[in-house]
Amino acid sequence: MCDDITEDWPRTLRLAPLDFQYLGNPDLTEGVGNEQGHREANPGEHAEKLAGVPFTVVDNDGSPQGKKDFVFWNPPLLDEAKKDHVNKFIYVSVLNAHQMKDLKVIQAKELFVTKLKESGLDYVVIRPTGFFSDMLEFLKMARKGKISLFGNGQNKINPIHGVDLAEVCVSLLDKSEKEINIGGPEILTYKEIAELAFSTLNKKPKIATLPVWAIRIILPIMRTFTSSGTYGPVEFMMSVMTMDVVGDKYGKERLENFFRQAPLD
């Protein structure tokens, strides 16, 4: 079943917060870790090293509190890498950046790529299509009974599992490539991914679509009346889902297996 959601787009936007931007590994936002991935004993010193400004650690303010996650977006690590004589700097950017250079999040990523190329360090820029963890949004929507797509759902993507990406990163340490486009072993349309999500749950597919012409009307309105934190992810999602995002095939992990092993909550 496939519906047009032109009249229902505000609710749909809330139901489909896809972030193909690297959201790749949620574990990277948990706690405080150093450049080698180990937990840092002194979070204040580590934060100062990342941000280059003084930090004060508040570890007990007496007020009710829950878990907090802090994310540094493109922290200033190049100077630290030079200082520590890093042999190779591997940076994960995004595929098709040249087609989305008017998006602020892409501009930030590509600015870092430019700085990396000018740094004098040996480097490689990896441009993945998207991650399996991003595709979990399809599964979440399917559990609620309906998946909403931007465009007609026929554009293609070959997302990659984080394990396969990690293996590629390691393999590039002694290679001469400076930039690679990377995806997983399966090329699927967004509609096929939606159908796969329903199939995994043994549910009848119910898929709605928002036409491209409606997207072109919605985006300027969102830029005018919402913050970049609101329209930015939606703008990126709309851009990605209305173009083919296909990289060279790597790895062996399959999206269907990933869906079947996904936690229920």
Residue pairs with C-beta under 8 A, 6 or more apart in sequence:
1 204
1 205
1 206
1 207
2 153
2 191
2 207
2 208
2 209
3 206
3 207
3 208
3 209
4 208
4 209
4 210
4 211
5 12
5 148
5 208
5 209
5 210
6 210
6 211
6 214
8 208
9 210
9 214
9 218
12 148
12 208
12 210
13 234
15 141
15 144
15 146
15 148
16 137
16 141
16 147
16 148
16 149
16 150
16 237
17 137
17 233
17 234
17 237
18 134
18 137
18 233
18 237
18 240
18 241
19 134
19 233
19 236
19 237
20 94
20 129
20 130
20 131
20 134
20 236
20 237
20 240
20 245
21 94
21 105
21 233
21 236
22 92
22 94
22 128
22 131
23 131
23 133
23 134
24 92
24 128
24 131
24 133
24 134
24 162
24 165
25 131
25 133
25 162
26 133
29 69
29 70
29 71
30 69
31 39
32 39
32 40
32 43
32 46
32 47
32 70
33 39
33 40
34 40
34 46
35 77
35 80
40 46
42 57
43 57
44 55
44 56
44 57
47 55
48 54
48 55
49 80
50 72
50 75
50 76
50 77
51 72
51 75
51 76
52 76
73 108
74 108
74 109
74 111
74 112
78 89
78 115
78 116
78 119
78 121
81 89
81 119
81 121
82 119
82 120
82 121
86 121
87 122
87 173
88 121
88 122
88 123
88 124
88 172
88 173
89 116
89 119
89 121
89 122
89 123
89 124
90 123
90 124
90 126
90 169
90 172
90 173
91 112
91 113
91 116
91 123
91 124
91 125
91 126
92 126
92 128
92 165
93 109
93 110
93 112
93 113
93 125
93 126
93 127
94 100
94 106
94 109
94 127
94 128
95 127
95 128
95 129
95 181
95 182
95 183
95 245
95 247
96 127
96 240
96 243
96 245
97 106
97 109
97 110
97 127
99 239
99 243
100 106
100 236
100 239
100 240
101 107
101 110
103 232
103 235
103 236
103 239
104 228
104 232
105 232
105 236
106 236
113 125
116 123
116 125
117 123
123 178
124 172
124 175
124 177
124 178
124 179
124 180
125 178
125 179
125 180
126 165
126 168
126 169
126 172
126 179
126 180
126 182
127 179
127 180
127 181
127 182
127 247
128 160
128 165
128 182
128 183
128 247
129 157
129 158
129 159
129 160
129 181
129 182
129 183
129 184
129 245
129 246
129 247
130 157
130 159
130 160
130 240
130 245
131 159
131 160
131 161
131 162
131 165
132 159
132 160
132 161
132 162
132 184
132 253
132 255
132 258
133 162
134 159
135 159
135 193
135 197
135 255
135 258
135 259
136 262
138 147
138 193
138 194
138 196
138 197
139 197
139 200
139 201
139 259
139 262
141 147
141 148
141 194
141 197
142 194
142 197
142 198
142 200
142 201
142 203
143 201
145 203
145 206
146 206
146 207
146 208
147 194
147 197
147 198
147 205
147 206
147 207
147 208
148 207
148 208
148 209
148 210
149 190
149 191
149 194
149 207
149 208
149 209
149 210
149 241
150 209
150 210
150 215
150 237
150 238
150 241
150 242
151 190
151 209
151 210
151 211
151 212
151 215
151 241
151 242
152 191
152 209
152 211
152 212
153 189
153 190
153 191
153 194
153 207
153 209
154 189
154 190
154 191
155 189
155 190
155 241
155 242
155 243
155 244
155 245
156 187
156 188
156 189
156 190
156 244
156 245
156 246
157 183
157 187
157 188
157 190
157 193
157 240
157 244
157 245
157 246
158 183
158 184
158 185
158 186
158 187
158 188
158 245
158 246
158 247
158 249
159 183
159 184
159 255
160 182
160 183
160 184
160 247
160 250
160 251
160 253
161 184
161 251
161 253
161 258
163 251
163 253
164 184
164 250
164 251
164 252
164 253
165 182
165 250
165 251
167 251
168 180
168 182
168 250
168 251
172 180
180 248
181 247
181 248
182 247
182 248
182 250
183 245
183 246
183 247
183 248
183 249
183 250
184 249
184 250
184 251
184 253
184 255
185 249
185 250
185 251
185 252
185 253
185 254
186 254
186 255
187 246
187 249
188 196
188 255
190 241
191 207
193 255
194 205
194 207
195 205
195 207
196 255
196 256
196 259
197 259
198 204
198 205
198 206
199 205
200 256
200 259
200 260
210 218
212 242
215 238
215 242
219 231
219 235
219 238
222 230
222 231
222 234
222 235
223 231
223 235
